[in-house]
């Protein structure tokens, strides 16, 4: 997609796409500007477009699909429950989970051989972290993962037949009932988990309602699982493509955070997000009529040559002068950005420690089939345990 994004930035920074029935926005400054203007560029249709009738909590909008001023209050309450100090408490658990998953891999495949990094590690790790954060009992986790994956797949619902759709519907109901149970149990037994934090979070005497918390937990699952999964998959792909960087990271795992930042810039898990205009508006020299779908291309903004020198070069030493767009910008800036960085650092450190060798086998990468999400669908690797 990147050469195409470069053409768009140069020639058609704001372009009507017939196929997608939306305006794409390719330049950093335009993306930045629109994401900071939630009044004109509304998020309200985001969730309905993503999940349709498979939204597990249709009674209330999740904050990712709310506009100012309603969004602000909920976001403040969520921030309070999600502050970095609380995320830091999770750090030990992320390392433990990474070790457990790698124990399973070694138990299954022996001391050396091949396994699928995408399916056997990255697809399991973030959902396990969030399950743990939400206080899901260990023995319910695999069931829980199946529901989360099915609900996430609702984004692709146009491509599915009745059988799969009815599976998604069941999963949506099960997930909801499950999160309701978590909440109902917690309300009288507050603990260290995130649902307890949401229950306690209070600003100006207002707390989140039961439904708001149930929807918030669902949002974390939809927003926080596949994204981090894809980040960890793509990181290994980029290490394969940049062997000198890989050798440096092997020699000095202190470089992992810089590696993760560069992967986030260079090949971000969320390539594109969605807005709708509430009024006629001029952007990048084009007039966008009211009621239009707009797609800011985050992955293109990250390669804008006016912000990042030699943007097509993968360089973990690069000096970053402008914020990456990988987590969005403005009021909806990713709530989980810090958690996902903590998760990625822990997973990669543990992987480097436990595997003396961990190499993507093929140069040909089978990417997931999506124009807005990016990550390897499968990723066979050759490994040797340390
Ligand atoms: C919002 C990306 C991980 C929770 C966003 C947005 C992006 C994004 C681009 C902005 C959406 C918009 O403006 O419409 C990512 C990426 C991740 C990641 C690339 C991993 C590498 C996570 C994690 C969580 C999370 C781990 C939580 C556990 C959220 C939430 C929002 C959000 C709740 C909505 C915030 C709001 O509406 O105020 N994310 N995300 N994300 N993300 Fe993430």
Boltz pocket constraint, residues with backbone or C-beta under 6 A from the ligand:
constraints:
  - pocket:
      binder: B
      contacts: [[A, 43], [A, 46], [A, 63], [A, 64], [A, 65], [A, 75], [A, 130], [A, 219], [A, 220], [A, 221], [A, 223], [A, 224], [A, 225], [A, 227], [A, 228], [A, 231], [A, 268], [A, 269], [A, 270], [A, 273], [A, 274], [A, 325], [A, 326], [A, 327], [A, 328], [A, 329], [A, 331], [A, 332], [A, 333], [A, 334], [A, 335], [A, 336], [A, 337], [A, 339], [A, 340]]
      max_distance: 6.0
